[in-house]
Amino acid sequence: MVQYAALLMMVAQVTGLEPYEYVHTISDAHIYVDQVLAVKTMLEREPIAYPTMKLTRKTDDLFAFRATDFELVDYNPHPGIKGIPVAI
């Protein structure tokens, strides 16, 4: 999802507009039986503050942006959950 937020920020900068918000809709989301334990672990965690992403360079060329032009601020994720089964 972060790549779409980055694209929003880039297009806004190039067009001289202010980015407002990125909204993502998920359809057909589901949890398999063997993933329930991992999902319960996720739901039991305390919510944490969202990080913010900043553009560190100004340009008027959409194709001039590079990964190094972005800074992720206050990213403090929960520890990963190992061994979540994936449907094949």
MOPAC internal coordinates of N, CA, C and O (Angstrom, degrees):
PM7 1SCF
backbone

  N    0.0000 0     0.00 0     0.00 0    0    0    0
  C    1.4448 1     0.00 0     0.00 0    1    0    0
  C    1.5205 1   111.79 1     0.00 0    2    1    0
  O    1.2310 1   120.88 1   148.17 1    3    2    1
  N    1.3091 1   115.92 1   -31.83 1    3    2    1
  C    1.4625 1   118.29 1  -176.19 1    5    3    2
  C    1.5279 1   112.09 1   -60.68 1    6    5    3
  O    1.2310 1   120.36 1   150.29 1    7    6    5
  N    1.3287 1   116.92 1   -29.71 1    7    6    5
  C    1.4645 1   118.51 1  -179.46 1    9    7    6
  C    1.5277 1   111.51 1   -66.22 1   10    9    7
  O    1.2310 1   120.00 1   149.01 1   11   10    9
  N    1.3268 1   117.61 1   -30.99 1   11   10    9
  C    1.4645 1   119.93 1   178.06 1   13   11   10
  C    1.5297 1   110.56 1   -74.02 1   14   13   11
  O    1.2310 1   120.40 1   143.50 1   15   14   13
  N    1.3244 1   116.84 1   -36.50 1   15   14   13
  C    1.4609 1   119.96 1   175.25 1   17   15   14
  C    1.5282 1   109.91 1   -64.66 1   18   17   15
  O    1.2310 1   120.53 1   140.59 1   19   18   17
  N    1.3296 1   116.59 1   -39.41 1   19   18   17
  C    1.4698 1   120.59 1   177.34 1   21   19   18
  C    1.5238 1   110.50 1   -63.33 1   22   21   19
  O    1.2310 1   120.32 1   137.29 1   23   22   21
  N    1.3246 1   116.99 1   -42.71 1   23   22   21
  C    1.4644 1   120.73 1   178.11 1   25   23   22
  C    1.5266 1   110.78 1   -61.79 1   26   25   23
  O    1.2310 1   120.23 1   138.02 1   27   26   25
  N    1.3295 1   117.16 1   -41.98 1   27   26   25
  C    1.4661 1   121.29 1   176.76 1   29   27   26
  C    1.5231 1   110.25 1   -58.01 1   30   29   27
  O    1.2310 1   120.40 1   134.58 1   31   30   29
  N    1.3214 1   116.85 1   -45.42 1   31   30   29
  C    1.4624 1   120.86 1  -179.53 1   33   31   30
  C    1.5310 1   111.63 1   -64.31 1   34   33   31
  O    1.2310 1   120.58 1   139.40 1   35   34   33
  N    1.3238 1   116.49 1   -40.60 1   35   34   33
  C    1.4675 1   120.47 1  -179.72 1   37   35   34
  C    1.5219 1   111.39 1   -65.92 1   38   37   35
  O    1.2310 1   120.51 1   132.01 1   39   38   37
  N    1.3324 1   116.63 1   -47.99 1   39   38   37
  C    1.4709 1   120.38 1  -179.44 1   41   39   38
  C    1.5277 1   110.14 1   -63.13 1   42   41   39
  O    1.2310 1   120.30 1   139.23 1   43   42   41
  N    1.3263 1   117.03 1   -40.77 1   43   42   41
  C    1.4648 1   120.13 1   178.87 1   45   43   42
  C    1.5264 1   110.63 1   -61.12 1   46   45   43
  O    1.2310 1   120.54 1   134.98 1   47   46   45
  N    1.3141 1   116.57 1   -45.02 1   47   46   45
  C    1.4693 1   119.20 1  -179.49 1   49   47   46
  C    1.5300 1   112.05 1   -63.61 1   50   49   47
  O    1.2310 1   120.38 1   135.06 1   51   50   49
  N    1.3145 1   116.89 1   -44.94 1   51   50   49
  C    1.4686 1   121.46 1  -178.26 1   53   51   50
  C    1.5279 1   111.38 1   -65.14 1   54   53   51
  O    1.2310 1   120.21 1   145.91 1   55   54   53
  N    1.3274 1   117.21 1   -34.09 1   55   54   53
  C    1.4696 1   120.78 1  -178.19 1   57   55   54
  C    1.5258 1   113.09 1   -91.93 1   58   57   55
  O    1.2310 1   120.14 1   176.69 1   59   58   57
  N    1.3328 1   117.33 1    -3.31 1   59   58   57
  C    1.4549 1   120.74 1   179.15 1   61   59   58
  C    1.5144 1   113.94 1    77.76 1   62   61   59
  O    1.2310 1   120.20 1  -159.63 1   63   62   61
  N    1.3153 1   117.23 1    20.37 1   63   62   61
  C    1.4613 1   121.69 1   179.19 1   65   63   62
  C    1.5234 1   110.36 1  -105.42 1   66   65   63
  O    1.2310 1   120.68 1   -13.73 1   67   66   65
  N    1.3268 1   116.30 1   166.27 1   67   66   65
  C    1.4603 1   121.64 1   176.70 1   69   67   66
  C    1.5244 1   109.04 1   -97.59 1   70   69   67
  O    1.2310 1   119.59 1   -51.99 1   71   70   69
  N    1.3350 1   118.38 1   128.01 1   71   70   69
  C    1.4677 1   118.63 1   175.04 1   73   71   70
  C    1.5224 1   108.83 1   -68.61 1   74   73   71
  O    1.2310 1   120.55 1   -39.36 1   75   74   73
  N    1.3198 1   116.56 1   140.64 1   75   74   73
  C    1.4668 1   119.68 1  -177.74 1   77   75   74
  C    1.5152 1   110.69 1  -103.42 1   78   77   75
  O    1.2310 1   120.52 1   109.86 1   79   78   77
  N    1.3046 1   116.61 1   -70.14 1   79   78   77
  C    1.4577 1   119.04 1   178.73 1   81   79   78
  C    1.5174 1   109.60 1  -155.63 1   82   81   79
  O    1.2310 1   121.73 1   -25.81 1   83   82   81
  N    1.3041 1   114.30 1   154.19 1   83   82   81
  C    1.4612 1   121.18 1   174.49 1   85   83   82
  C    1.5204 1   106.39 1  -108.70 1   86   85   83
  O    1.2310 1   120.30 1   -54.30 1   87   86   85
  N    1.3212 1   117.02 1   125.70 1   87   86   85
  C    1.4660 1   122.54 1   179.65 1   89   87   86
  C    1.5190 1   107.80 1  -116.72 1   90   89   87
  O    1.2310 1   120.76 1   -49.80 1   91   90   89
  N    1.3138 1   116.14 1   130.20 1   91   90   89
  C    1.4642 1   121.32 1  -177.85 1   93   91   90
  C    1.5240 1   108.98 1  -119.72 1   94   93   91
  O    1.2310 1   120.32 1   -48.34 1   95   94   93
  N    1.3046 1   117.00 1   131.66 1   95   94   93
  C    1.4624 1   122.59 1   177.56 1   97   95   94
  C    1.5194 1   108.99 1  -113.14 1   98   97   95
  O    1.2310 1   120.83 1   -48.05 1   99   98   97
  N    1.3134 1   116.03 1   131.95 1   99   98   97
  C    1.4618 1   121.18 1   178.47 1  101   99   98
  C    1.5250 1   107.84 1  -109.73 1  102  101   99
  O    1.2310 1   120.72 1   -50.77 1  103  102  101
  N    1.3140 1   116.22 1   129.23 1  103  102  101
  C    1.4617 1   119.85 1   175.88 1  105  103  102
  C    1.5214 1   108.66 1  -118.74 1  106  105  103
  O    1.2310 1   120.78 1   -25.83 1  107  106  105
  N    1.2897 1   116.12 1   154.17 1  107  106  105
  C    1.4614 1   122.80 1   179.26 1  109  107  106
  C    1.5297 1   111.67 1    58.73 1  110  109  107
  O    1.2310 1   120.50 1  -141.49 1  111  110  109
  N    1.3285 1   116.65 1    38.51 1  111  110  109
  C    1.4644 1   120.44 1   176.09 1  113  111  110
  C    1.5244 1   108.73 1   -82.36 1  114  113  111
  O    1.2310 1   120.72 1   -40.37 1  115  114  113
  N    1.3022 1   116.24 1   139.63 1  115  114  113
  C    1.4555 1   120.04 1  -178.99 1  117  115  114
  C    1.5231 1   110.24 1  -154.13 1  118  117  115
  O    1.2310 1   121.25 1   -18.87 1  119  118  117
  N    1.3267 1   115.21 1   161.13 1  119  118  117
  C    1.4606 1   122.97 1   178.86 1  121  119  118
  C    1.5170 1   107.16 1  -122.20 1  122  121  119
  O    1.2310 1   120.84 1   -49.82 1  123  122  121
  N    1.3322 1   116.00 1   130.18 1  123  122  121
  C    1.4590 1   120.08 1   177.15 1  125  123  122
  C    1.5297 1   109.73 1   -83.26 1  126  125  123
  O    1.2310 1   120.56 1   -24.25 1  127  126  125
  N    1.3123 1   116.53 1   155.75 1  127  126  125
  C    1.4640 1   122.70 1  -176.33 1  129  127  126
  C    1.5278 1   111.46 1   -53.70 1  130  129  127
  O    1.2310 1   119.99 1   138.37 1  131  130  129
  N    1.3234 1   117.63 1   -41.63 1  131  130  129
  C    1.4638 1   119.73 1  -177.31 1  133  131  130
  C    1.5333 1   113.34 1   -78.01 1  134  133  131
  O    1.2310 1   119.91 1  -177.46 1  135  134  133
  N    1.3275 1   117.78 1     2.54 1  135  134  133
  C    1.4609 1   122.11 1   176.69 1  137  135  134
  C    1.5285 1   112.48 1  -106.41 1  138  137  135
  O    1.2310 1   120.16 1   177.00 1  139  138  137
  N    1.3219 1   117.30 1    -3.00 1  139  138  137
  C    1.4652 1   121.81 1  -174.06 1  141  139  138
  C    1.5287 1   111.85 1   -59.50 1  142  141  139
  O    1.2310 1   119.50 1   136.87 1  143  142  141
  N    1.3203 1   118.56 1   -43.13 1  143  142  141
  C    1.4632 1   121.36 1  -178.71 1  145  143  142
  C    1.5327 1   111.17 1   -60.30 1  146  145  143
  O    1.2310 1   120.31 1   136.15 1  147  146  145
  N    1.3123 1   117.01 1   -43.85 1  147  146  145
  C    1.4670 1   120.72 1   178.77 1  149  147  146
  C    1.5293 1   110.91 1   -65.14 1  150  149  147
  O    1.2310 1   120.19 1   140.48 1  151  150  149
  N    1.3184 1   117.25 1   -39.52 1  151  150  149
  C    1.4693 1   120.79 1   179.12 1  153  151  150
  C    1.5253 1   110.33 1   -65.69 1  154  153  151
  O    1.2310 1   120.20 1   139.08 1  155  154  153
  N    1.3214 1   117.22 1   -40.92 1  155  154  153
  C    1.4731 1   120.12 1   176.63 1  157  155  154
  C    1.5236 1   110.58 1   -60.31 1  158  157  155
  O    1.2310 1   120.56 1   138.87 1  159  158  157
  N    1.3232 1   116.54 1   -41.13 1  159  158  157
  C    1.4656 1   120.88 1   177.55 1  161  159  158
  C    1.5268 1   110.24 1   -60.40 1  162  161  159
  O    1.2310 1   120.22 1   135.48 1  163  162  161
  N    1.3208 1   117.19 1   -44.52 1  163  162  161
  C    1.4692 1   121.09 1   178.81 1  165  163  162
  C    1.5248 1   111.17 1   -61.10 1  166  165  163
  O    1.2310 1   120.61 1   135.87 1  167  166  165
  N    1.3289 1   116.44 1   -44.13 1  167  166  165
  C    1.4654 1   120.72 1  -176.42 1  169  167  166
  C    1.5253 1   112.85 1   -70.05 1  170  169  167
  O    1.2310 1   120.13 1   156.79 1  171  170  169
  N    1.3285 1   117.36 1   -23.21 1  171  170  169
  C    1.4676 1   121.10 1   179.89 1  173  171  170
  C    1.5231 1   112.56 1   -81.45 1  174  173  171
  O    1.2310 1   119.88 1   167.50 1  175  174  173
  N    1.2968 1   117.84 1   -12.50 1  175  174  173
  C    1.4598 1   121.37 1  -177.78 1  177  175  174
  C    1.5228 1   111.21 1   -74.43 1  178  177  175
  O    1.2310 1   121.62 1   -31.59 1  179  178  177
  N    1.3335 1   114.51 1   148.41 1  179  178  177
  C    1.4601 1   120.24 1   175.42 1  181  179  178
  C    1.5311 1   108.77 1   -70.94 1  182  181  179
  O    1.2310 1   120.14 1   -43.19 1  183  182  181
  N    1.3178 1   117.34 1   136.81 1  183  182  181
  C    1.4710 1   119.31 1   176.80 1  185  183  182
  C    1.5342 1   110.06 1   -62.50 1  186  185  183
  O    1.2310 1   120.87 1   -32.90 1  187  186  185
  N    1.3097 1   115.93 1   147.10 1  187  186  185
  C    1.4636 1   120.86 1   176.96 1  189  187  186
  C    1.5279 1   108.82 1  -120.94 1  190  189  187
  O    1.2310 1   121.31 1   -19.72 1  191  190  189
  N    1.3144 1   115.11 1   160.28 1  191  190  189
  C    1.4697 1   119.98 1  -179.14 1  193  191  190
  C    1.5258 1   110.00 1   -66.68 1  194  193  191
  O    1.2310 1   120.80 1   -35.34 1  195  194  193
  N    1.3153 1   116.08 1   144.66 1  195  194  193
  C    1.4594 1   120.92 1   177.35 1  197  195  194
  C    1.5278 1   109.91 1   -73.44 1  198  197  195
  O    1.2310 1   120.25 1   -35.01 1  199  198  197
  N    1.3132 1   117.14 1   144.99 1  199  198  197
  C    1.4655 1   119.28 1   173.66 1  201  199  198
  C    1.5284 1   109.81 1   -77.29 1  202  201  199
  O    1.2310 1   120.76 1    -9.63 1  203  202  201
  N    1.3045 1   116.15 1   170.37 1  203  202  201
  C    1.4561 1   121.04 1   173.88 1  205  203  202
  C    1.5277 1   108.55 1  -122.15 1  206  205  203
  O    1.2310 1   121.20 1   -25.91 1  207  206  205
  N    1.3100 1   115.31 1   154.09 1  207  206  205
  C    1.4552 1   121.06 1   178.74 1  209  207  206
  C    1.5265 1   107.74 1  -118.42 1  210  209  207
  O    1.2310 1   120.96 1   -43.02 1  211  210  209
  N    1.3175 1   115.77 1   136.98 1  211  210  209
  C    1.4591 1   120.57 1  -178.95 1  213  211  210
  C    1.5212 1   110.08 1  -126.99 1  214  213  211
  O    1.2310 1   121.25 1   -34.45 1  215  214  213
  N    1.3133 1   115.21 1   145.55 1  215  214  213
  C    1.4620 1   121.13 1   170.05 1  217  215  214
  C    1.5226 1   107.34 1   -86.01 1  218  217  215
  O    1.2310 1   120.35 1   -48.26 1  219  218  217
  N    1.3208 1   116.95 1   131.74 1  219  218  217
  C    1.4623 1   120.38 1  -176.22 1  221  219  218
  C    1.5255 1   113.09 1  -102.61 1  222  221  219
  O    1.2310 1   120.18 1   179.16 1  223  222  221
  N    1.3220 1   117.27 1    -0.84 1  223  222  221
  C    1.4636 1   121.00 1  -178.01 1  225  223  222
  C    1.5182 1   109.22 1  -142.61 1  226  225  223
  O    1.2310 1   120.64 1   -36.98 1  227  226  225
  N    1.3184 1   116.39 1   143.02 1  227  226  225
  C    1.4685 1   120.82 1   176.62 1  229  227  226
  C    1.5208 1   109.78 1   -99.39 1  230  229  227
  O    1.2310 1   121.34 1   -41.56 1  231  230  229
  N    1.3231 1   115.04 1   138.44 1  231  230  229
  C    1.4616 1   120.98 1   175.05 1  233  231  230
  C    1.5227 1   108.16 1  -153.35 1  234  233  231
  O    1.2310 1   120.45 1   -22.92 1  235  234  233
  N    1.3063 1   116.75 1   157.08 1  235  234  233
  C    1.4632 1   120.15 1   175.64 1  237  235  234
  C    1.5286 1   110.77 1  -109.50 1  238  237  235
  O    1.2310 1   120.78 1  -167.60 1  239  238  237
  N    1.3343 1   116.12 1    12.40 1  239  238  237
  C    1.4606 1   122.00 1   179.56 1  241  239  238
  C    1.5299 1   108.93 1  -113.85 1  242  241  239
  O    1.2310 1   120.45 1   -68.80 1  243  242  241
  N    1.3097 1   116.74 1   111.20 1  243  242  241
  C    1.4635 1   121.45 1  -177.53 1  245  243  242
  C    1.5277 1   112.24 1   -56.83 1  246  245  243
  O    1.2310 1   120.26 1   148.14 1  247  246  245
  N    1.3142 1   117.11 1   -31.86 1  247  246  245
  C    1.4633 1   120.81 1  -176.09 1  249  247  246
  C    1.5293 1   113.09 1   -88.55 1  250  249  247
  O    1.2310 1   120.12 1  -178.01 1  251  250  249
  N    1.3221 1   117.38 1     1.99 1  251  250  249
  C    1.4658 1   121.14 1   179.95 1  253  251  250
  C    1.5252 1   112.64 1   -90.56 1  254  253  251
  O    1.2310 1   119.92 1   168.36 1  255  254  253
  N    1.3218 1   117.76 1   -11.64 1  255  254  253
  C    1.4631 1   120.40 1  -178.75 1  257  255  254
  C    1.5227 1   111.21 1   -66.86 1  258  257  255
  O    1.2310 1   121.00 1   -34.63 1  259  258  257
  N    1.3272 1   115.69 1   145.37 1  259  258  257
  C    1.4561 1   123.19 1   176.31 1  261  259  258
  C    1.5287 1   108.53 1  -131.25 1  262  261  259
  O    1.2310 1   120.36 1   -18.30 1  263  262  261
  N    1.3131 1   116.91 1   161.70 1  263  262  261
  C    1.4694 1   121.16 1   179.63 1  265  263  262
  C    1.5287 1   110.98 1   -56.46 1  266  265  263
  O    1.2310 1   120.36 1   147.41 1  267  266  265
  N    1.3069 1   116.92 1   -32.59 1  267  266  265
  C    1.4667 1   120.68 1  -179.57 1  269  267  266
  C    1.5264 1   113.04 1   -70.26 1  270  269  267
  O    1.2310 1   119.93 1   172.62 1  271  270  269
  N    1.3235 1   117.74 1    -7.38 1  271  270  269
  C    1.4662 1   122.01 1   178.32 1  273  271  270
  C    1.5291 1   112.50 1   -83.84 1  274  273  271
  O    1.2310 1   120.22 1  -179.32 1  275  274  273
  N    1.3179 1   117.18 1     0.68 1  275  274  273
  C    1.4620 1   121.81 1  -177.63 1  277  275  274
  C    1.5172 1   110.46 1  -117.83 1  278  277  275
  O    1.2310 1   121.55 1   -35.12 1  279  278  277
  N    1.3238 1   114.64 1   144.88 1  279  278  277
  C    1.4621 1   120.70 1   176.92 1  281  279  278
  C    1.5272 1   107.96 1  -128.57 1  282  281  279
  O    1.2310 1   120.40 1   -50.98 1  283  282  281
  N    1.3159 1   116.84 1   129.02 1  283  282  281
  C    1.4597 1   122.27 1   176.63 1  285  283  282
  C    1.5202 1   107.35 1   -97.91 1  286  285  283
  O    1.2310 1   120.47 1   -59.77 1  287  286  285
  N    1.3265 1   116.70 1   120.23 1  287  286  285
  C    1.4585 1   122.57 1  -173.72 1  289  287  286
  C    1.5290 1   110.08 1  -110.94 1  290  289  287
  O    1.2310 1   121.19 1   -43.96 1  291  290  289
  N    1.3244 1   115.32 1   136.04 1  291  290  289
  C    1.4722 1   122.76 1   177.02 1  293  291  290
  C    1.5219 1   112.80 1    60.50 1  294  293  291
  O    1.2310 1   120.47 1  -136.47 1  295  294  293
  N    1.3194 1   116.70 1    43.53 1  295  294  293
  C    1.4671 1   121.51 1   176.05 1  297  295  294
  C    1.5167 1   107.94 1   -92.49 1  298  297  295
  O    1.2310 1   120.65 1   -73.63 1  299  298  297
  N    1.3166 1   116.36 1   106.37 1  299  298  297
  C    1.4602 1   123.40 1  -178.69 1  301  299  298
  C    1.5246 1   108.68 1  -130.93 1  302  301  299
  O    1.2310 1   120.05 1  -101.30 1  303  302  301
  N    1.3258 1   117.51 1    78.70 1  303  302  301
  C    1.4684 1   120.16 1  -174.65 1  305  303  302
  C    1.5229 1   112.61 1   -75.14 1  306  305  303
  O    1.2310 1   121.26 1   -20.52 1  307  306  305
  N    1.3240 1   115.20 1   159.48 1  307  306  305
  C    1.4582 1   120.64 1   169.68 1  309  307  306
  C    1.5267 1   108.10 1   -66.01 1  310  309  307
  O    1.2310 1   120.06 1   -21.12 1  311  310  309
  N    1.3291 1   117.49 1   158.88 1  311  310  309
  C    1.4733 1   118.94 1   173.77 1  313  311  310
  C    1.5278 1   110.13 1   -60.54 1  314  313  311
  O    1.2310 1   120.76 1   -29.79 1  315  314  313
  N    1.3171 1   116.14 1   150.21 1  315  314  313
  C    1.4600 1   120.77 1   179.32 1  317  315  314
  C    1.5232 1   111.84 1   -66.64 1  318  317  315
  O    1.2310 1   120.98 1   -23.55 1  319  318  317
  N    1.3135 1   115.74 1   156.45 1  319  318  317
  C    1.4639 1   121.98 1   174.98 1  321  319  318
  C    1.5214 1   106.37 1  -105.19 1  322  321  319
  O    1.2310 1   120.88 1   -63.06 1  323  322  321
  N    1.3023 1   115.93 1   116.94 1  323  322  321
  C    1.4707 1   121.05 1  -175.67 1  325  323  322
  C    1.5258 1   111.29 1   -83.73 1  326  325  323
  O    1.2310 1   121.06 1   -30.16 1  327  326  325
  N    1.3134 1   115.57 1   149.84 1  327  326  325
  C    1.4577 1   121.60 1   169.56 1  329  327  326
  C    1.5142 1   116.79 1    74.48 1  330  329  327
  O    1.2310 1   119.53 1  -152.82 1  331  330  329
  N    1.3223 1   118.50 1    27.18 1  331  330  329
  C    1.4664 1   119.68 1   176.77 1  333  331  330
  C    1.5266 1   107.62 1   -73.46 1  334  333  331
  O    1.2310 1   119.82 1   -59.72 1  335  334  333
  N    1.3296 1   117.95 1   120.28 1  335  334  333
  C    1.4672 1   120.19 1  -179.62 1  337  335  334
  C    1.5311 1   111.59 1   -63.64 1  338  337  335
  O    1.2310 1   121.09 1   -36.23 1  339  338  337
  N    1.3095 1   115.53 1   143.77 1  339  338  337
  C    1.4605 1   122.08 1   179.03 1  341  339  338
  C    1.5218 1   108.31 1  -119.02 1  342  341  339
  O    1.2310 1   120.54 1   -46.53 1  343  342  341
  N    1.3158 1   116.57 1   133.47 1  343  342  341
  C    1.4654 1   120.56 1   178.48 1  345  343  342
  C    1.5215 1   109.54 1   -69.31 1  346  345  343
  O    1.2310 1   121.10 1   -42.38 1  347  346  345
  N    1.3024 1   115.51 1   137.62 1  347  346  345
  C    1.4715 1   120.74 1   179.43 1  349  347  346
  C    1.5165 1   109.17 1  -119.36 1  350  349  347
  O    1.2310 1   120.10 1   180.00 1  351  350  349

